Amino acid sequence: MNLIIDIGNTYTKLAVFKNNKLLDKVRVETIKCEIEIKKLHKSHKHIKSVIVSLVGKLDNKIFNFLEEEFKLHILTHHSKLPFKNLYSTPKTLGIDRIALVCASVAQFPDNNVLIIDAGTCITFDFVNTKNQYLGGAISPGVRMRYKALHNQTANLPLLETEVPEIFIGDATANSMHSGVVNGVLNEIDGCIAQYKEKYQDLTVILTGGDAKMLSKQLKSSIFANSNFLLEGLNFILIYNEH
């Protein structure tokens, strides 16, 4: 069994895999992740290996515990990866994006794949049929756009995310919902269309915290998978053990 730890600035995702099967998944505040790691260790006694994807910070005490109890792999740019990274600045490619690309190569080998991660930021990552990573794009996520409207203006409120019923906003709040949510939807659909102009045989994966909400509204044909990053990290762990 493998324990997957994806550490963000605010939240951490923990998952237990047996081979490629997801057995358990927990999302917890990063400051409380030590308790959840020990709970998973207790309930899944056959965990042997751990991979850590680190965006936020983790206490050294937890790393010491992981090293003592498991075979530990910390994902870095030096990890063995199943794709060729053609990014002009490969060391700046985010660890989370590396994991998504690995999931793509594992599940859709020798395909043109566009991975869209709708989280804090919206990232677009493209892998071609030769399993070469070419790059992509980064833009503000849904919540970041709501916060920017509030923080960068004098009178606009900070709203909770809401899918607008119509695209013509008939009040300030409705106009903001339309601008943010429809703006993101049109951006994603437009980006997919751009890629399809050049790569007609294109597989599109949508993942991230806002994937479920957005997938129901998009016009383009996509595969929605909220566990794609965790699956990628599990694949990297297995790949580096062989």
Stockholm file with secondary structure:
# STOCKHOLM 1.0

chainA/1-242         MNLIIDIGNTYTKLAVFKNNKLLDKVRVETIKCEIEIKKLHKSHKHIKSVIVSLVGKLDNKIFNFLEEEFKLHILTHHSKLPFKNLYSTPKTLGIDRIALVCASVAQFPDNNVLIIDAGTCITFDFVNTKNQYLGGAISPGVRMRYKALHNQTANLPLLETEVPEIFIGDATANSMHSGVVNGVLNEIDGCIAQYKEKYQDLTVILTGGDAKMLSKQLKSSIFANSNFLLEGLNFILIYNEH
#=GR chainA/1-242 SS CEEEEEECSSEEEEEEEETTEEEEEEEEEGGGHHHHHHHHHHHCTTCCEEEEEESSCCCHHHHHHHHHHSEEEECCTTSCCSSEECCSSGGGSCHHHHHHHHHHHHHSTTSEEEEEEESSEEEEEEECTTSEEEEEEEEECHHHHHHHHHHTSSSCCCCCCCCCSSSSCSSHHHHHHIIIIIHHHHHHHHHHHHHHHHCSSEEEEEESTTHHHHHTTCSSCCEECTTHHHHHHHHHHHHHTC
#=GC SS_cons         CEEEEEECSSEEEEEEEETTEEEEEEEEEGGGHHHHHHHHHHHCTTCCEEEEEESSCCCHHHHHHHHHHSEEEECCTTSCCSSEECCSSGGGSCHHHHHHHHHHHHHSTTSEEEEEEESSEEEEEEECTTSEEEEEEEEECHHHHHHHHHHTSSSCCCCCCCCCSSSSCSSHHHHHHIIIIIHHHHHHHHHHHHHHHHCSSEEEEEESTTHHHHHTTCSSCCEECTTHHHHHHHHHHHHHTC
//
